[in-house]
């Protein structure tokens, strides 16, 4: 069953179970989805005559965060599918030299594929932070704390996805794929820093 179709309690039960999926990668994607959803709520509260000057910008933000929320959920499922493939590869026979070579190649391919969903989660997290920055400037002041909550969710998504890439990198032998993963993982630091800046700016406004 797709994660998007699960009840929250059932998903958390599966997350807590002694099974390989869902795991941290799916959790990272859901952090990103929650961040996008929170921004959708803030944007929808930033409508009407009082915000008429921002109508076009708010309309674009709503469309974008709704798309990001759907994409993040797809990445949660993609992560679970990818790690199922990794587990399957590790279970391949290894009794002969030929079997061991085939098993090793299959594991290598599966690990590379497993690194891509969290890499894409980092990109989604970056886009959530972009939109949080925009809403921090024009959003309804009554729900400003939710902009910070969205930024923090995106920060958690990026940092969690980063560590999931790092653990895969330790086992990836494909040099080109490894370099690509390092480049994707390296984007997380800037996203995390910007998310923290959004939260700090929101807190300053709340305390002003």
N, C-alpha and C positions, 0 to 999 in steps of 0.2 A: 504494500500500500504506500502511495506517495506520502511523504511527510506532511504535505499540505492538507491531506485528507485525514490525518490523525487528530484525535483529541489531545489537548495539551498534556493531560495526565498520562495518557497512554504513551505519548512520545517520551515523557520523562521516565516512565517505567522502563522503556526500551533503552534509553540513554544510561540508566543506572544498572542495567543487566550485564552479566558477564558474557557479552557478545561483542564482536569487533565493530559492528555498526548498529545504530548511528554512534558517532564519536565526536571528537573535538572539531573536525571539519564541518560536520553538519551544524554543530553549535555555533561555530563562527558565522556560517551563512545565515542562521536565524538571528544572530545579533544584528547583522546587516539589514535583514528584513524588518526587524523591529525598529531600527533607526529610520528606515524609509517610511514605515507606517506612522511613526510619531510625527515626522515632518508633514505627512499627508494631513494629519489631524490639525496641526498648527496652520497649515496653508488654508484649510477649509474654514478655519476660524478667522482668516484674514480676508474676508470677502464682504461685499456690501458697499454702501455709499461712502463710509468712512475710509475705505481702502481703494476707492475707485482709481486713483492714480497708479496703483500697483496691479490692477486687474490682469493685464496681459502677462506680467511676470509671475503672478500667483497661478494663473492658468497653466503656464509652462511648468512650474514647479510641481503642481499637482499631477500633471501627466507624467513627468519624469519619475517622481517618487513612486507612483503606482506601478510603473514599469520596473523599477528597481526592486520593488518588493516581490513581484512575480519572479524576476530573474534570480533573486537571492534564494527563493524557495526551490527553484529548479537546481541551483547549485548545491543545496542541501541534499537533494536526491542524487545528484551526480556524484557528490562526494561519497555517499553511502554505496552507490553502485561501483565506484572505482575501488574502494577498499574491499568490497566483496570479491572483486577480480584479483586483488592482491592476495587475499586469503586463499582463493582457489589456486593461484599460481604456486603458492608455497606448499600446497597439498599434492602437487604433481609428483609422479614417481621419480625416484633418484637411485634406483638400484644399479644402473649401468652408467658408464661414462657418457654414453649418448643421451640417456635420460637426464643426467645431471646437467649436461650442456643445454638441453632443451628447457629444463626447469629454470635454470639460471637466466636464460634469455627471456622466458615468459615473465619471470619476476621483475627483471629490469624494465620490460615494456610496461608492466602493470604499475610499477612504482612511478614511472614518468607520467603515465596517465593520471595517477592518483594525486600528483602534485598540481595538476592544472586547476581543479575546482577551487582549492584555497587561493591559488594565484588570482583567479578571477574574482574571488570574494574580496581580495585586497583592492582590486579596481572598483568594485561596487562600493566598498567602504569609502574610497576616495571620493566617489561621486556623491555619496550621502553627505560627506563633510562639506563638499562644495555647496550643496543646497542648504545645509545648515547655516553656513556662512551668510548666504543670501537671505535666509529667513530671519536670522539674528538682527539684520538691519531693518527689515520691513514688516516682520511678523507681528501679530497681535500680542501686545505686551502682557495680556492676561494669561497667556500660555507660553510665555518665553522660557520657562524652566524646561518645557518639553523639547525645545530646540537643543538645550544642553544635554538632556537625556538622550536625544537622537545622536548627538555628537559622541557621547560616551558609548553608546551602543556600537557606533561605527568604529570607534577606537578599539573596543573589545574585539570586534570582528577582525580588524586588521592585525592586531597583536596575536590573536588566536590562530588566524590563518597563517601568519608568518611562522609560528613555531611548528605548525603542521608541515609547511614546506621544508623547514630546516631538518626535521626528523627524516623526511624522505631523501633529502640531499645526501645524508650520511650513507645511503645505500644505492644511490643512482650512479651507475658506472658510465653512462652515456655522457661524454664530456660536453657536447653541444647542448644537450638537454639540461645538464647541470648548470651551465652558464646562463641559460635562459631563465631557469628557476631562481638563480641568484639575483638576476636583474629584477625579476618580479618581486621577490622577497625584499629587495632593497627599497622598494617604494613605500613600504609600511612605515618606516621611521618618520617620513615627512607627513604622512596622513595622521599618524598618532599625535605628532606635535601640533598640527593644525586643529585637530579635534580638541586637544587640551586648550588651545587658544580660544576656540569658540566657547567652551565651558567657562573659561576665565572671564571672557567678555560678558557673557550672560550673567554670571555671578556679580560682576561689577555693576551691571545695570540694575539687578535686583536690589543690591545694597545701597544704590545711589539715593 
